[in-house]
Amino acid sequence: MNNGVHSTYGQITGWGSYVPVKVVTNNDLPPELETSDEWIVQRTGIRERRIAAADETTCTLSLNASREALAKAGIQPSELDLIIVATSTPDHHTPPVSSLLQHALGATDVPAFVVVTGCTGFVYALSTAYQFIHSGAYRTILVVGVELLSRFVDWTDRSMCVLFGDAAGAVVVQATDRPCGMRSFVLGSDGSQGEQIIMRGGGSARPFSQEVLDGRQHYVQMNGREVFKFATRVVGPACEQAAAKAGLTLADIDWIIPHQANLRIIQTAAKLMDFPLERFIVNIERYANTSAASIPLALTENLTSGRILPTDRLMFVSFGAGLTWGAAVVEMSPR
Ligand SMILES: CC(C)(COP(=O)(O)OP(=O)(O)OC[C@H]1O[C@@H](n2cnc3c(N)ncnc32)[C@H](O)[C@@H]1OP(=O)(O)O)[C@@H](O)C(=O)NCCC(=O)NCCS
């Protein structure tokens, strides 16, 4: 808890990720879908995705990633001041999966809540965590991005089910007086485009019923073409605004970690921003779109491999249901 010392900065001291063991390649997809490896690779860059086992849930995926992040930071669950989980695919509508995770971790009485902003969830959750750190309210926060979308997409709809995979990523943010961590953030939302990515049934607007079930409205539906246009429109400006808010330009950024939705979105954004594609972290070919998990998953993988150095300056940028978007400049350690 807050010991009275006001610390302005928050360092990411731990990171972890988890992907289910089961790999489903494009060629493994059921023939009834009438899709092909060629179509999927050309249109999206995706070659395979991970699919959760029957006994796995959003909570168990989160737990695996969180334990790794806590071990890396050398933190016991009891030392956490707060847990924030970004997800749109929780174990249940209620109770919140953040409380399930808090209990599973053994983080007794630690406050926990969920942030629901689709694929932008991790950037929103991390930005929220930093407000608690900057204010001095909390010193040690676990932020998780997790998604189990394979249970929420219609496996008879080839325009949706090929695009997504299951994963979790987590970071530990700890207060420090050394300048580092999140230097700026930009968040946005345009609810007029809410219909572009929507699960129509099962909420207060259309409670679960036989009609919802028959209409397959308990699955996420998406207007892929419109989301594609939106994403290519917001990524560049969001990154430029976040850089400017940190007193930087894009030339000062070592790596951009974008939400992994479509390789063509990343390529188009790189061109529009005039930022080298080689400085974008891309792993969509192996995991597909893991929504709120994609940024912490890519971060963990590349820190572990040594491609991203603990001294690097990063840009996280994401977009998704809402429609929402967000970008943040993060310095892994003091420069
Ligand atoms: C979904 C997406 C890959 C579709 O690519 P696209 O080039 O826009 O393709 P379209 O949706 O226009 O569909 C073109 C054709 O391919 C077909 N198609 C769609 N999915 C297919 C699949 N998996 N395999 C084969 N054909 C497929 C469509 O039926 C359509 O056929 P038609 O022309 O005969 O009607 C692309 O729009 C996209 O990635 N959008 C962004 C989505 C996203 O990232 N969402 C997450 C945001 S967080």
The ligand as a Gaussian input file, in Angstrom:
#p B3LYP/6-31G(d) Opt

LIG

0 1
 C      -11.457000      -9.277000     -42.270000
 C      -10.509000      -8.943000     -43.415000
 C       -9.313000      -9.848000     -43.364000
 C      -11.232000      -9.190000     -44.718000
 O      -10.395000      -8.832000     -45.789000
 P      -11.001000      -8.039000     -47.040000
 O       -9.925000      -7.959000     -48.011000
 O      -11.588000      -6.768000     -46.487000
 O      -12.115000      -9.024000     -47.546000
 P      -13.693000      -8.810000     -47.601000
 O      -14.299000      -8.805000     -46.235000
 O      -13.953000      -7.642000     -48.473000
 O      -14.096000     -10.125000     -48.338000
 C      -13.642000     -10.410000     -49.630000
 C      -14.119000     -11.797000     -50.003000
 O      -13.409000     -12.772000     -49.249000
 C      -14.329000     -13.677000     -48.673000
 N      -13.774000     -14.156000     -47.410000
 C      -13.906000     -13.634000     -46.172000
 N      -13.252000     -14.385000     -45.297000
 C      -12.689000     -15.400000     -45.985000
 C      -11.895000     -16.478000     -45.617000
 N      -11.502000     -16.710000     -44.340000
 N      -11.467000     -17.322000     -46.584000
 C      -11.817000     -17.128000     -47.856000
 N      -12.601000     -16.131000     -48.263000
 C      -13.019000     -15.264000     -47.334000
 C      -15.575000     -12.885000     -48.485000
 O      -16.690000     -13.761000     -48.408000
 C      -15.610000     -12.033000     -49.725000
 O      -16.110000     -12.824000     -50.775000
 P      -17.063000     -12.151000     -51.889000
 O      -16.230000     -11.060000     -52.515000
 O      -17.338000     -13.306000     -52.771000
 O      -18.232000     -11.637000     -51.129000
 C      -10.057000      -7.479000     -43.340000
 O      -11.119000      -6.638000     -43.678000
 C       -9.563000      -7.110000     -41.984000
 O       -8.597000      -7.661000     -41.499000
 N      -10.188000      -6.107000     -41.354000
 C       -9.788000      -5.682000     -40.053000
 C      -10.431000      -6.554000     -39.078000
 C       -9.769000      -6.492000     -37.770000
 O       -8.597000      -6.383000     -37.687000
 N      -10.561000      -6.572000     -36.728000
 C      -10.120000      -6.580000     -35.414000
 C      -10.006000      -5.199000     -34.974000
 S       -9.508000      -5.164000     -33.389000

